[in-house]
Amino acid sequence: MAGVLDSVDQRTQLVGENRLELLLFRLAGPQIYGINVFKVKEVLQCPPLTILPKSHRVVIGVAHIRSGTIPIMDMGLATGNTSVGDPKDCFVIITEYNTATQGFLVSGVERIVNMNWEEIHPPPKGTGRDHYLTAVTEVEEKLVEIIDVEKILAEVSPMEESISEEILESSRSDTHQEAPKVLIADDSKIARKQVSKCLEALGIEVTAMNDGRQALDHLRDMVASGVTPSDHYAMMISDIEMPEMDGYTLTTAVRNDPAMNKMHIILHTSLSGVFNQSMVQKVGANDFIAKFNPDVLAAKVAEQVKVSQNKA
């Protein structure tokens, strides 16, 4: 796999065009899986591992890579399947999620494919509640399953989801006013739950959509019924990576529509922060928050809710 990510920096032009590139890989069987290239830092043959006592069963050890110590998880075990095999015969995909670096052991890495987010679809209905898919697509007539890595990380290394008392007291909405409303768009069930729990603790009424297309259709339906979205919602919080329509494209569509372009928009994502700060300006979002810090999210939302209430 040497050189498979050599030109990743040149691929940034895809973002904002509702496009992405998937790194395709396999676990123990013939099924093909995918992960967004922008989450991937490196792909390498699995290095020697150091076993950590009392670690989660899917964490098979830590690797010392580039002067850093990185936990390595067996992607097969992490998704409720069998182990991908002997680490000595496997590859590791080094990724960055939620400002942390981790590696996933896979049996083989194939290639990178260039796709449109419109070709990425939500998991089929009937998949069940305990699946680890965030989306599916098709490459050369073969089904590709895109794994919900945020769900894996939430199970292996749960993040603090509660708002500190200090932030909670200073951020709680005025109980004498109607409960403020916030629209969120995120394809990860875990992420939707985390954000909803955070906002509801502030007394906020949450409307959740599964992807950018759903969110945009919802806003357009409001406009068609005579409701101005920015009057109804204090803000919209959108993930970036979503099937059908990504958060950048959603933001651009909202900004280009005079009937809804006053919406306050925060992009909330596990993608690299430095890159996203420039994209925030390009697409016209108001802010960017890296997932998932409940105090930061609560403070940002409360600040905008107060601005919205003062305008009412």
NORVENTA-V87737 format. One record per pair of residues at least 24 apart in sequence whose C-alpha atoms are under 7 Angstrom apart, sorted by the first residue. I is the first residue (numbers start at 1). J is the second residue. Records with the same first field share a line. If there is no record, write none. Layout:
I->J / J
This chain:
1->43 / 44
5->42
16->248 / 249
17->249
18->116 / 117 / 245 / 246 / 249
19->115 / 116 / 117
20->114 / 115 / 116 / 117
21->112 / 113 / 114 / 115
22->112 / 113 / 114
23->111 / 112 / 113
24->109 / 110 / 111 / 112
25->108 / 109 / 110
26->106 / 107 / 108 / 109
27->76 / 84 / 106 / 107 / 108
28->76 / 82 / 83 / 84 / 107
32->143 / 144 / 145
33->144 / 145 / 146
34->144 / 145 / 146
35->146
39->95 / 96 / 97 / 271
40->93 / 94 / 95 / 96
41->94 / 95 / 96
42->93 / 94
43->92 / 93 / 94
44->91 / 92 / 93
45->90 / 91 / 92
46->87 / 88 / 90 / 91 / 92
56->156
70->101 / 102 / 103
71->102 / 103
72->102 / 103 / 104 / 105
73->103 / 104 / 105
74->104 / 105 / 106
75->104 / 105 / 106
78->152
79->132
97->270 / 271
98->270 / 290 / 291 / 292
117->243 / 244 / 245 / 246
118->243 / 244 / 245
119->244
120->243 / 244
121->243 / 244
122->243
134->187 / 188
135->243
148->188
150->190
151->190
161->194 / 294
162->294
163->198 / 294 / 295
164->295
167->295 / 299
168->202
171->202 / 298 / 299 / 302
172->202 / 203
173->202 / 203
179->203 / 204 / 205
180->204 / 205 / 234 / 305
181->205 / 206 / 232 / 233 / 234
182->206 / 207 / 233 / 234 / 235 / 236
183->207 / 208 / 233 / 235 / 236 / 237
184->208 / 209 / 236 / 237 / 238
185->209 / 210 / 211 / 212 / 215 / 237 / 238 / 239
186->210 / 211 / 238 / 239 / 242
187->211 / 242
198->294 / 298
199->298
211->242 / 243 / 244 / 245
212->242 / 244 / 245 / 246 / 247 / 250
213->244 / 245
216->250
223->259
228->259 / 260
229->260 / 263
230->260 / 262 / 263
234->304 / 305 / 308
235->263 / 264 / 265
236->264 / 265 / 266
237->265 / 266 / 267 / 268
238->266 / 267 / 268
239->267 / 268 / 269
240->267 / 269
248->283
251->283 / 284 / 285
252->283 / 284
255->284
